Amino acid sequence: MAALSSILNAVLDFALPPRCPICGVTVEGDHRFCLGCWQKLDFLVEPWCASCGKPFEFAQAAGTKCAACLIEPPDHDGVRAVTAYDDNSAVLAMGLKYGARLGFANLIANHMARFVDDDMTDSLIVPVPLHRQRLWSRGFNQSVLIGKLLATANDIPMRTDILIRRKATPPLRSMSSSQRQKTVNNAFHVPDRAKKAVAGRSIILVDDVYTSGATANACAKALKRSGSERVLVFCWARVLKD
C-alpha cells in the first residue's frame, strides 16, 4: 500500500503540481509561496504595541502603547497578524472566504502557529462565529477551518459553542469605524452553558482579517463579560492605517 500511495502521489504531483496561492506558478510543495510573492508579503513582527499589537516602525521600550490605545484601549489584549493587508495577502483571505479555496486555511494556520507560545498551551481557541444565515449561504466558516487546523497542530482545544453570533449583521466592508462598532454592538454572546469553560481562561480568538477591530472588540467584550482572563486575536492579515 505504501508503494502504491507513493506512485499515486507522484502521478498527482506531475498532473497537478503545487502552485503558489498568489500568482499560480509551480512551487516545490503544498502551501508554499514562490520567492517573488514571499518577498512581496509584508510579514508583521515585533516591536508592536503592548495593547493592540500594531507594529511600530522603530524599536520601542517594552510595554509601550500606541497613541490610539492610550486614548481608547481595545477590549481585546492584542492582535497577532501574519501579514499586513494588501493586494497580495488579500488573495488568500478573499480566495478562502468567497472562492472556497479551502486549502488556504492550512497555509494560514501554519503561519499563525509562530505566535503560539509555551504559555498558551492552556488556552482555548474560539473562532469568530458567523450568523446561521451567513453560514447556510456560504456553507462554511473560514475562521473555524483555520482554528481547527491551528488547534490540531498545537494540541490546543477549540470550541465552536462558546461564542454565538445572535444578530445577523450586514457586510462591514464599506462602513466607517464608528458604523462598524454600532453594527456589531451586542452581536455576540456567550451562552450560560459555556460560561464555565470561559471563566478564568485565556482565549485565542481566530479570524481571517482584522480591519478596524470592531468585530474583535465585540467578541472580546462578550468573552470577558463571561469571565475570560485574556483574549488574544490571531488573524491572517491586518489593515494598517497611517
C-alpha positions in Angstrom: 0.0 0.0 0.0 2.8 2.4 0.8 4.4 1.8 -2.6 1.1 2.4 -4.3 0.4 5.5 -2.4 3.9 6.8 -3.3 3.2 6.1 -7.0 -0.2 7.8 -6.9 1.3 10.9 -5.2 4.0 11.1 -7.8 1.3 11.0 -10.6 -0.8 13.7 -8.9 2.3 15.9 -8.4 3.0 15.6 -12.1 -0.5 16.2 -13.2 -1.4 18.8 -10.6 1.8 20.3 -9.3 1.7 22.5 -6.2 1.3 26.2 -7.1 1.8 29.5 -5.4 -1.5 30.6 -3.9 -1.0 34.2 -5.1 0.4 34.0 -8.6 -0.1 30.4 -9.5 3.4 29.4 -10.6 4.7 26.0 -9.7 6.4 25.7 -6.3 8.3 22.9 -4.5 5.5 21.8 -2.2 1.9 22.4 -1.0 1.0 25.5 1.0 4.1 27.4 -0.1 4.7 30.8 -1.9 7.0 31.4 -4.8 10.0 33.5 -3.9 8.6 36.6 -5.7 5.3 36.5 -3.8 7.0 35.7 -0.5 9.1 38.8 -0.8 6.1 41.0 -1.6 4.2 39.9 1.5 4.7 42.3 4.5 5.1 39.9 7.3 4.5 41.5 10.7 7.0 41.1 13.5 7.9 42.9 16.8 8.2 45.5 18.0 4.5 46.1 18.4 2.0 48.0 20.7 1.7 46.2 24.1 -2.0 46.8 24.0 -3.3 46.2 20.4 -0.3 44.6 18.8 0.0 47.1 16.0 3.7 47.1 14.7 5.9 50.0 15.4 8.2 51.3 12.7 11.0 51.7 15.2 12.2 49.9 18.3 10.3 50.9 21.5 10.7 50.2 25.2 8.9 47.1 26.5 5.3 47.9 27.4 5.0 50.9 25.0 1.5 51.5 23.7 0.4 53.3 20.5 -1.3 56.6 20.6 -4.7 55.1 19.7 -4.6 52.6 22.7 -3.6 55.4 25.1 -6.7 57.3 24.1 -9.0 54.3 23.8 -7.7 50.9 24.9 -9.2 47.9 23.0 -11.3 45.3 24.7 -9.0 42.5 23.5 -5.4 42.0 24.6 -3.6 42.2 21.4 -3.6 41.1 17.7 -1.1 38.7 16.2 -1.4 39.1 12.4 0.8 37.2 10.0 0.9 39.9 7.3 -0.3 43.4 6.6 -3.5 43.5 4.5 -2.7 44.4 0.9 -3.4 43.2 -2.7 -1.2 40.2 -2.2 -2.4 39.0 1.2 -6.0 39.7 0.2 -5.7 36.9 -2.5 -5.7 34.3 0.3 -8.3 35.9 2.5 -10.7 36.5 -0.3 -9.9 33.2 -2.0 -10.8 31.3 1.2 -13.8 33.3 2.2 -15.5 33.9 -1.2 -13.8 31.4 -3.5 -14.0 28.4 -1.3 -10.2 27.7 -1.7 -10.3 25.7 1.5 -6.7 24.6 1.2 -5.7 28.2 2.0 -6.8 27.6 5.6 -4.0 25.2 6.1 -1.4 27.7 4.9 -2.8 30.4 7.1 -2.9 28.2 10.1 0.7 27.1 9.5 1.9 30.7 9.6 -0.3 31.6 12.6 1.5 28.8 14.6 4.5 31.0 15.1 2.5 33.1 17.5 1.8 30.2 19.8 4.0 30.5 22.9 4.5 28.0 25.7 2.2 29.9 28.0 -0.7 29.5 25.5 -0.9 25.7 25.8 -3.7 26.0 28.4 -5.6 28.5 26.2 -8.9 27.8 24.4 -9.2 28.5 20.6 -12.5 30.2 19.8 -13.2 31.1 16.1 -15.2 34.3 15.3 -18.7 32.9 14.6 -20.9 33.5 11.6 -24.6 34.0 11.9 -26.5 30.9 10.8 -27.9 32.7 7.8 -24.4 33.6 6.5 -23.2 30.0 7.4 -26.1 28.5 5.4 -25.4 30.6 2.3 -21.6 30.2 2.4 -21.5 26.6 3.6 -18.5 27.0 5.9 -16.9 29.4 8.4 -13.3 30.2 7.3 -12.4 31.0 10.9 -13.5 27.6 12.1 -11.4 25.9 9.3 -8.3 27.9 10.3 -8.9 27.4 14.1 -9.4 23.7 13.7 -6.0 23.3 11.9 -4.3 25.6 14.4 -5.7 23.6 17.3 -4.7 20.2 15.9 -1.2 21.3 15.1 -0.6 22.8 18.5 -2.6 20.5 20.7 -4.9 23.3 21.9 -8.6 22.7 22.4 -11.1 24.5 20.2 -14.7 25.2 20.9 -17.3 26.5 18.5 -20.1 26.6 21.0 -18.5 29.3 23.2 -19.3 32.4 21.2 -22.6 32.8 19.5 -23.5 35.4 16.8 -27.0 36.2 17.7 -27.5 39.1 15.3 -27.3 38.9 11.5 -25.1 41.9 10.6 -24.6 43.3 7.1 -21.2 43.2 5.5 -18.9 45.7 7.2 -16.5 46.4 4.3 -18.0 49.7 3.2 -18.6 51.0 6.7 -16.7 53.6 8.7 -15.1 52.5 12.0 -17.9 54.1 14.1 -20.5 52.4 11.9 -18.8 49.0 12.3 -18.8 49.4 16.1 -22.5 50.3 16.2 -23.4 47.4 13.8 -21.7 44.7 15.8 -22.6 46.1 19.3 -24.1 43.2 21.3 -24.0 40.9 18.2 -22.1 38.2 20.2 -22.8 36.5 23.4 -21.6 33.5 25.5 -24.5 31.2 26.4 -24.9 30.3 30.1 -23.9 26.6 29.4 -20.5 27.8 28.1 -19.6 30.3 30.8 -17.9 27.8 33.0 -15.5 26.9 30.2 -14.6 30.5 29.7 -14.1 31.7 33.3 -10.5 32.4 34.1 -9.4 31.2 30.7 -7.1 32.7 28.1 -8.8 32.8 24.7 -7.2 32.7 21.3 -9.8 34.4 19.1 -9.3 33.3 15.4 -10.4 35.4 12.4 -9.2 35.8 8.9 -8.8 39.6 8.6 -8.6 42.4 11.3 -9.8 45.7 9.9 -11.0 48.3 12.4 -11.2 45.9 15.4 -14.9 46.3 15.8 -15.7 42.6 15.5 -12.8 41.5 17.6 -13.7 44.0 20.4 -17.3 42.9 20.4 -16.2 39.3 20.7 -13.7 40.1 23.4 -16.2 42.1 25.4 -18.7 39.2 25.4 -15.9 36.7 26.4 -14.6 38.9 29.2 -18.1 39.7 30.5 -18.4 35.9 30.9 -15.1 35.7 32.9 -12.3 35.2 30.3 -9.0 36.4 31.7 -7.4 37.3 28.3 -8.4 37.5 24.7 -5.7 37.5 22.1 -6.7 37.8 18.4 -4.9 35.6 15.8 -5.5 36.5 12.1 -4.0 36.2 8.7 -3.9 39.8 7.7 -4.3 43.2 9.4 -5.3 46.5 7.9 -2.7 49.1 8.8 -3.7 52.8 8.7 -1.4 55.8 8.9 
